[in-house]
Amino acid sequence: MRKLGTWCAGAATALAMTIGFGSGANAQSNELTLCWAAWDPANALVELSKDFTAQSGIEMKFEFVPWPNFADRILNELNSKGQLCDLLIGDSQWLGGSATNGHYVKLNDFFAAEGISMDDFLPATVYAYSTWPKGAPEYWALPAMGDALGWTYRKDWFARPELQAEFKSKHGRDLAPPATWTELKEVAEFFQGREIDGKKVYGAAIFTERGSEGITMGVTAALYSWGFKYEDPNSPYHMDGVVNSPDAVAALEFYKELYKCCTPPGYTDSYMQEGLDAFKSGQVAMQMNWFAFFPGLYKDENVGGDRIGFFVNPKQNVEASTLGGQGISVVAYSDNQEGALKYIKWFAQADVQKKWWSLGGYSCHKAVLGDPNFASTAPFAADFLKAMSGVKDFWQEPTYAELLLSMQKRVHDFVVADQGTAQEALDKLIEDWKEVFEADGKI
């Protein structure tokens, strides 16, 4: 999730980024720099890390980069073997490249020596955030920030008696959070263009962003619910009839229909922030976005509290959600790996993980998620737990950037730019991906 930017930036851009970013070493053994994206969970981590400093005497510094620049800046830092980051909370897609290229410290021996067990973390998060090759017991990160795509809705609008009566008369069911994508589209159509409190509103804010990863994250939320797979489970890298299956075609067509019928005007290049803005300003009845933003939305004085509701990504043929989130890794070029490993050991403790959740971070630890009272700890906690039990992720290949750029182009061309058919878009996507895997020696 949120792989904003690419591994394959041009040489001039890479050089400029490296110079601008700096690579000063952290020579002091009592100091660590942790790199991550700039958002609410990062602020929670600053607060949490004060306990680490109090216990260890190691001062924590933080380099938080805005999401639109995060991947380009950090990946250029890694590729230049810079020493800015001792610890890095990086996206799941980076594991393959970072392991293969020696950017991350392999943690198996450390975990064994310190009694840190991956069995203490939700299996889906270990698979996605820690392992390379995928599913192998080779660990390059500790699950740090669980996340998945979910939905928010205007609970106060849904509860209005006149709207309830009108919707039930039309659809024969209550106006409620949708359980399927078909129901979601019916709800979005119901609100599209409606006047509420003297203001024209729209059905749903969905992801359409072209430049980085946005529309892929949105489209896959539908694709996964129709049962989409990236390859034949019995034949690695065999994609014909899988990526472009009839169900995949139907899902992509449905996403376009939802975009055409039920989004705000001019919503052609929108991702996380645009969705948050549309929801907070009262433009839309629903929005797709990452669970990481839900604590802040719940606290929002205009749309939070009793006015907001949450629901898990709707099913169609299966229950599934687009994976977000990240693991925390020790950077191989750090000159304070010992201190960084101490932080990993501290962060892995159950009590620390419980506090992490309480501050607004999304723990992956079973001591948190397996607590019988977890569902009551936040209004979105139960949906988060359900989502994380059925998450699916994009390719985690070292060549993920090329694979992602191809999907961004093909699905945006079809959904937003009205070029070709869904079948043609997915057929061309397979051609693109075959070229990448052939060049990489995989097929």
Disulfide bonds with the S-S distance in Angstrom:
Cys35-Cys85 2.02
Cys261-Cys262 1.99
